[in-house]
Amino acid sequence: MKYLLSLILFLSFSASANDWSGPVKVVEIIAGYKDGFVLFRTSGDIVNPNDCQDTYSLDPENSNVELALSLLLAAQRSDSEVEIGIDPSNCGRSGVQHLSGKIKVTRIRSL
């Protein structure tokens, strides 16, 4: 039983670990959209399991955009790295021109 529990925990951690980028730097932030979303780009490899466009999107419907934007701005100004958590099963919301097809961000980790 102990081994089964260990295996389940390992597999669940491995599955959730795949939706984070490695450490990257924020190179561009596009904000101020009327609907409250933010687009941004980073240096380094992009996590893109859904073959979305190579731009990250923060949507108020699935993330705390104000908090995430604060982290992005602080990281960009201090030249610090962040890790980007993405939705591994969907691109950005369809029907919204600037979000549709972009990489859907769910959270940001400051390093």
C-alpha positions as CSV (number, residue, x, y, z in Angstrom):
1,M,0.0,0.0,0.0
2,K,2.8,2.4,0.9
3,Y,4.4,1.8,-2.5
4,L,1.1,2.4,-4.3
5,L,0.7,5.7,-2.5
6,S,4.2,6.7,-3.4
7,L,3.6,5.8,-7.1
8,I,0.4,7.9,-7.2
9,L,2.0,10.9,-5.6
10,F,5.0,10.6,-8.0
11,L,2.8,10.4,-11.1
12,S,0.5,13.2,-10.1
13,F,3.6,15.5,-9.4
14,S,5.1,14.5,-12.8
15,A,1.9,15.3,-14.6
16,S,1.5,18.7,-13.0
17,A,5.2,19.6,-13.4
18,N,4.9,19.5,-17.2
19,D,2.8,22.7,-17.3
20,W,5.6,25.0,-16.0
21,S,8.2,26.7,-18.1
22,G,11.8,26.7,-17.0
23,P,13.3,30.0,-15.7
24,V,12.8,32.8,-18.2
25,K,13.0,36.5,-18.4
26,V,10.1,38.8,-19.3
27,V,11.0,40.7,-22.5
28,E,7.7,42.3,-23.5
29,I,4.4,43.1,-21.8
30,I,1.3,44.3,-23.6
31,A,-1.4,45.6,-21.1
32,G,-4.3,48.0,-21.0
33,Y,-6.9,46.1,-22.9
34,K,-10.5,47.1,-22.0
35,D,-11.4,43.5,-21.0
36,G,-8.4,43.3,-18.5
37,F,-6.3,40.7,-20.2
38,V,-2.5,40.9,-20.7
39,L,-0.2,39.5,-23.3
40,F,3.5,38.9,-22.8
41,R,6.7,37.3,-24.2
42,T,9.7,35.8,-22.5
43,S,13.2,34.8,-23.4
44,G,14.1,31.1,-23.6
45,D,12.1,28.1,-24.4
46,I,8.3,28.4,-24.6
47,V,6.1,25.7,-23.0
48,N,3.5,25.1,-25.7
49,P,1.9,21.6,-25.5
50,N,-1.2,22.8,-27.5
51,D,0.7,24.3,-30.5
52,C,-0.7,27.7,-29.6
53,Q,0.9,31.0,-30.9
54,D,4.1,32.0,-29.3
55,T,2.7,34.6,-27.0
56,Y,1.5,34.1,-23.4
57,S,-2.0,35.4,-22.4
58,L,-3.4,36.2,-19.0
59,D,-7.2,36.2,-19.0
60,P,-9.2,37.5,-16.0
61,E,-11.6,34.5,-16.4
62,N,-8.9,32.0,-15.3
63,S,-6.1,33.9,-13.5
64,N,-5.5,36.8,-11.2
65,V,-4.3,39.2,-13.9
66,E,-3.5,42.1,-11.5
67,L,-1.2,40.0,-9.3
68,A,0.4,38.3,-12.3
69,L,1.0,41.6,-14.0
70,S,2.7,42.9,-10.8
71,L,5.0,39.9,-10.8
72,L,5.8,40.3,-14.5
73,L,6.6,44.0,-14.2
74,A,8.7,43.5,-11.1
75,A,10.7,40.7,-12.8
76,Q,11.1,42.7,-16.0
77,R,12.4,45.8,-14.2
78,S,14.8,43.8,-11.9
79,D,15.9,41.5,-14.8
80,S,14.8,38.6,-12.6
81,E,13.6,35.2,-13.8
82,V,10.1,33.8,-13.5
83,E,8.5,30.5,-14.4
84,I,5.2,30.4,-16.3
85,G,2.4,28.0,-15.4
86,I,0.2,27.2,-18.4
87,D,-3.0,25.4,-19.1
88,P,-1.7,22.1,-20.6
89,S,-5.0,21.4,-22.4
90,N,-6.2,24.6,-24.0
91,C,-5.0,27.7,-25.9
92,G,-6.5,31.1,-25.0
93,R,-10.2,31.9,-25.1
94,S,-11.7,31.8,-28.6
95,G,-13.9,34.6,-29.6
96,V,-11.6,37.2,-28.1
97,Q,-9.3,38.4,-30.8
98,H,-6.2,39.0,-28.8
99,L,-6.5,35.9,-26.6
100,S,-7.6,33.3,-29.2
101,G,-4.9,30.9,-30.0
102,K,-2.3,32.3,-27.5
103,I,-0.7,30.3,-24.7
104,K,-3.1,30.3,-21.7
105,V,-1.3,31.3,-18.5
106,T,-2.8,30.1,-15.2
107,R,-0.1,31.4,-12.8
108,I,3.4,32.9,-12.5
109,R,6.2,31.9,-10.1
110,S,8.7,34.6,-9.1
111,L,12.3,33.2,-8.6
